């Protein structure tokens, strides 16, 4: 699976497999009664066991194995180049998959969009919320409001820190990353306004050497709780554990990597999303193009508390989480200043996680030490 299909073999596939590859006709009506099994394709930019972004999706994909009449086909370490197109083509033509989840951010444009136009009877769903109504109707996107879980991590971090210095290692200063950095910092400052968060940007999603250097640099500055937004947090968590400082995880539960210092984490729960899509596909229902959810919808969750988390921290975070589960909780509300002294949200204004204004975030909030460039 996943390699390039040679010209001769492709002609054979198009002549003899073309109809059966799309037998389910997803999004066009009832499921074909003769279809025995629904094959779902998953594509990952890194290894499935990276303790990070890819593992979170792979765990969600694995949850589908319990559904009757469903099989999955996967390929890991697929770069964000036309290689992902070749993998998608292979899954469609060789495996007969009528529903694909190319999970990495860079797969979307132009690669997934190009394949969606080429295969209009196949459904494509991408992680990241990039789909708009101008894109093919057999494509779509899904994402979660993980900033809520980051805010809770910030609460735990602020209760735990002795130095009042927190650290955040991030890949790129794009809105989704900035939401996480700012949510973590705001959660911490809701406990103690004197707590600061130092953010360092590595420049890309997977930079293990830079991630280790950044973690050590933060520890040298006196930071005693660190978190991150990179594809694979393993290096950050293990380096911090080696330095004897605390960590809050991201993507999946990294507690096994830091048995002493792991406090909690912001996790994706993609099983909720993937099972929703597949159940609709099995029922012959049209798949939604734009899907979002947070803690209340089960799209995101928090890691179990580690042994270093005190009772006051647990109680505080649990009470805020209960408010979030009710709906209407706003992490971003005015008056809110950025770290340059300018007002970014006016008094009396509150943005829930669904607010479109957050999707163009281009600032770091007060209390965050760092710059976007």
C-alpha angles and dihedrals in degrees: 000000000000102000125116113283110230120233095253094048092045091056089052091049093049091049099045108021105032098102098040092050089067098031094130094057092208114209093014102082142288121003116265106260092219095057108108101187139016112226116204122195125214125188123193129191093212140021118308091232098053095121085237148060097341095043090052090057093042090054089051091049091049090057089067091066089079092060114094116242094020131112129173133214119197141185125190133196093034110157124228092256135090085294087084089055090055090049091050091048091051093050091050099043102032103030097031093230112171094183124052133183110198095186106189123094095234095052093075106073123063101349106053093035090052092051092047090057091046094050107035093170093057121083120226124192122184132197114237112056096257099130118109133180091262090065125085114292091228088062130071146151142236134194142161135234095241092159086085091062091044090055089054090049088054091054091052091045093052092050090050104042119101096185096044087230118121127182134214123191111198136177106218135355095244121139096261091053094044090052088057095045092048095043091053091048094047091050090053094047091050085068099039122001090204093065113105132200121213113206125199122187117211096193100239143043099255116032106139096176093049090044091055092046091049092050092050091046092053092048089051089054091056098261108152101180121047135179135170151202106216131119096257115026092184095102093048094047096046094044091050091048089052090052091050096244130127127258141202113204135223137209097005138008108289095178092118088062095054111027093170105036106032109113105173137301149215108254136186117229099199092164087080092055098042094047090050092053094045095046089053090048092051090050091051092244125149110260118237117247099212121037128174135165144156139197095315092052093047094243092122135022142177125254117247113270117267125229093264094062111104127219095253090054092048093048094048095047093044092053092051091046089054089055090049091052090057091058131237097073112141121204090183114056138141149304086045125156129198122231091264093060099258124128113246100172121031124228112274094027121111127179117207117210090266094059112125090213090072092060091071096046111155105166144074116232127239110284095037114111111207144067136249094230 
